[in-house]
Amino acid sequence: MAVSVIPSGVGSLSEALSWAELNSRNLTEQQKGQDVAESFSIHTQTVGEGGEVVVFLPGLFGQGKNFSQIAKWLAPKFQSVLADLPNHGASGWTESFDYTQQADLVADALRAGAAVEGPVNLVGHSMGGKVAMALALRHPELVRRLAVVDISPASRESMDEFEHLLDSLLQLPLEEIASRSEADERLRGPIPENMVRGFLLQSLTRSGDEFRWRPNLKLLRESLPVIGGFPDFSGKQFEGPVLWVAGADSDYVSEAHAPAMRQLFPRVTLTTVKNAGHWVHAEQPQVFTEALQHFLTR
C-alpha cells in the first residue's frame, strides 16, 4: 500500500463547516438535477458538463451540496454528481439502516442515472465512505475508481459525539419554533459551537408554518451502533484503484486499519493531509481537490 503525506495550511472544524455552508449555496438552478431509482428516490445535483462522472457521497448530517465548490474546481474535466444519502437531504427515508441496503439503493440510482453509460468515480466521506466501500464491493461494475475520505472499514468504539448531537436535535420542540433564529438560540446550550450548530441547521427546513428536519433523525439515532460498524465482506475485493485520504489530526484512520483496507482494496494508496481533521475536504479543500484530481487523472 503506497503512502503519501500532503502538507497544507491550518484549518479548524468551525472554519471547515463555515466553508462548507457558504459554498453549498453557490449552485445555480441549472446545475441541479435529480436521479430517481425505480423504487427509491436519491436526490442529486449535477455540476459541470462532459468528462468522466464523479459521484460524491457525504457523511452523517451532510448533503451532497456540501461538495459544490470542489465540484466546480473539478469542472470542466469532470462532471460531478452530488448525492444526498438515504435518510438525508431531499432523498427518501428507509424503515431500517444497514450499509448493504444503503449501498444497494445508491447503486440502483446510479444504474438509472449517473452510471447509465458506464462506471463512475465514487467519492465518499465518513459514513458516505462506508457506503461507497460497500457499493464498490457489492457492485464493482459501477465503479471505475474509489476515493474513501477519512474513514476505515472498521467499527468505531464510541459514537458519543453523534449521540449527543442527535439527541439535541430530537429534543428541539419544533412545534414551538417560530423562526430559524429561535431554533439556533434553543440549540445554543447543548451545541455551543456556532459553526457546528449552523451546519446542523442546514438540515432544518420549513413547510408553511411548520419546521421539520430533513434527516430521518429517529432512525439515525437508533442505528448509531450500525452506523459506527462495518459489514463483514470476507472473500470480496474491489480490484480497481482506491485513494484512501486521511486527516493527519483525525483518529478515523490508523495503521491498525491498514490490513483490513488492503484485504478489501488491494490497489489502495493512502494519502495523509496535514493540518486536517475528520472534515478533510472542508478543512483543506484545495489540497483535497488537488489530491483527488491527481488520483482521477493518473
N, C-alpha and C positions, 0 to 999 in steps of 0.2 A: 504494500500500500504506500503510494507516494504521499509525502507530506510537505506542505509549504506553509510559510508564515508571511502574512501580508501586513505591513505596518500601516497605521492610519492616524488621523487626528483624534483628539479626545472627544467622546460623546457620552452623554448620560441617558438613563431611561426616560427622564422627563423630556429632554431635548429630542429623543427619538420619537416619543409619542406626539410631541408638538409638530415635528417634521411630517410625520405620517398624516396627522389630522389636516394640516394645511394643504398638503399636496393631494390628498384624496378628493379635494373639492374641485380639482382642476380639469376633470373630464368634461368634455362637451357632450351634448346630446347625440352628435354624430358619431361619437366614439362608443356609444352604449349599445349593447346587444344582449340577447338572451337565448340560451340554448335550453331546450326542454326535452328531456328523455321521455319515452313513451309513458312511463308510469310515475315519474317524479320530476319536479322542476328544480333545476340547478340554474341559478341566476348568474349571468356573466356580463362583463363589459369588455369590449374589444378595442384595443389601441393599436393603430398602425395598419398598413395595408401591404400585402405581399411579404415574401420571405418566409422562413420557417416559422412555425407556430410555437410559442412558449406559453404554457398554461401555469398560472400561479395559484397555489392553494394556501390560504392564510391559516394562522393558528387560532386557538381558543379566543373568543370575543372579537376576532378580526373579521374584516370584509375584504373582498378582492380589491376594492378601490384603494386600499392602503398601499398597493404596489403601483399606483398610477404614474408616479414620477419615474420610477425605474423603467416602467413600460415605455414611457416617452423617450427615455435615453436609449433604449434598445432599438427604437424605430430609426430609420426605415428598414434596417436589415432584418428585423424580426417583427412579426405580428404577435402581440401579447393578448391573451385571454385571461381576464381577472375574474376568478370564480368565487362565489360565496359557497362555503361548505354547507351540507345539510344542517339544519337547525341553527343557521346563522344568516344574517343579512336578509336578502329577499328570496332565498331558497326555501324549499319546503321543509316541513318538520317530519321527524320519524317518531315512532312509538317506543323505540329502543335504540341503544347505541352499541355498536362494536365496529372495529376497524375494517373487517371484511365487508360488512354491509355498506359502510361509508365508501370504501374503495369501489365496490360494485356499482353504487349509484353514480359516482363520478365517471366511472368507465362507461356506463350506459349513455351519459350525457356527452362524453367525448365521441363515442361512436356515431351519435346522431348529429354532432356539430363539429367541434374543432378538429377531430381526427377522422372526419369522413373521407378525406383524401390521402390519409396516411398517418404514420405515428407522429407524435408531438414531443417536444421537450417539456418536461414536467418539473416544476419547482415547488417545493413545499416547505413551509416554516413551522416548527414546533408540532402541534397536533396535525397541521396540514402536511408536515413532513412525514408523519407516521402514516397518514392516509396515502400519500404519494408512494412511500415504500411498499405498502400493501398492494396498491394498484399495480406497480411495476412487477411485483412478484406474481400476482394473480392474472394480470393481463399484459404480459410483456410485449405483445404485438402492437400495443397502443403507444409505447414509449420508445422514443429514439435515444434520448439522454435524460438522466435523472439528477436533479440537484436537491440535496437534503440539507436544510438550514437549521443548525443548532438543535438537533435532536438525534437520539440514538434508538436503535431497535431493541430497547430495554425498558424495564419497569422503573418508575421513579418512586422512591420510598415515601416521600412526603408531598402531598398536594395541599398543604395547609394554606398557602397563599391564595390558591384558587378557591378553596372552601370559603375563606373569609370574603373574597370579592363576590362570589355568587350569593352567599348568604346576605351580604349587604344590599345587593340589588333586589333580591327576592323580598326582603323586608321593607322595601320602599313602598308606601301605600299609594299606588298610582291613582286610585280613585280620589285622593285628596290633593293631587298635584295640579296646580293651575298653570304652571309655566315651566319651561326647561330650567330657568334660573332657580326656581324653587326646588326642583329635583336636585340640582347641583348643590344647593345650600344644605339640603337634608342629608346628602351623602358626604358632606364635608367632614363630619365627625368620624364615621367609620373608615373613610378613604380620604385622608388629609392631603395626599399628593395631588396637586392641581392637574397635572398632565395625565396622570393615570385616570383620575376621575373624568376628565374631559374625553379621553379615549373611550372609556366605557359608555359615556353618554352619547357617543356617536350612534349607538345601537338603540337609543330611545327614540321612538317615532310617535307622531301624533295623527290620530284619525278623528276628525271632527273635534269634539271637546275632550276626547279621551287619549291618554298616553298608553303606550304598550311597548314592551321590549321586543325587538326583532329576534334575538336568540331564544331558543327553547330552554330558558334558564332552569326550569324544574328538572327536565331530563338531564341536562348537562351536570347539574349538582348531584343527582342520583347516580350518574355514570362516572363520576370522577375516578373511582378505582380502575375502571376500564380504560378511561382516557389516559391515565398515568401508566398503564401497562402496554404490552405489545403482543400480538398473537404469535403462536409457535408456527414458524414457517420452515421447520426442519425438512430438508430434502428439496427445497426450492431455491433457485438462484435467478437473479436478473443478470444477463450476460452483457448488457450494454454499459457504456461509460457512465460513471457516477461521480459527481462532485459533492463532497461532504464538507460543508462550511461550518466552522465553529467560532464562536466568540471567545477570545482569549480570557475574558473575565467571567465566563459562564461555566456552570458545572453540569450542563446538559450533555456535553460531550467530553469523554475522558478516555485515557488509554485502555481502561478496563473494558470499554465498549468496542474497541477495535476488532477483536477476534470475531464477535458476532456480526459486525458490519462486513468484514472481509468474507465471512462464510456465505452471507446472503448476496453480497455485491463484490465479486472478485476483482472488478476493474475500478475499484473506488480510489479516489485521490482526496486526501484530507488537506484542507486549506484553513489555517487559523488567522483570524483578523484581529490584530492588536487593538487595544483600547475599545473593545466592543463586548457587550454582554449578550444576553439572550436575544435581544432585538437587533441582530447584526445588520439586517437590511435597512433598518431605520436609524440606527446609531451611526453607521458608516455607509450611507447609501452609495456614494461614488465609488468607494473601494469595493463594495459588494458588487456593484454593476460591472466594474472592470473585471473582477474575477469571473463573474458569470459570462460576460462577453467572451473572455479568453476560452472558457470551457466550451461554449457553444460553437466557437469557430475553429477550434483546433482540429 
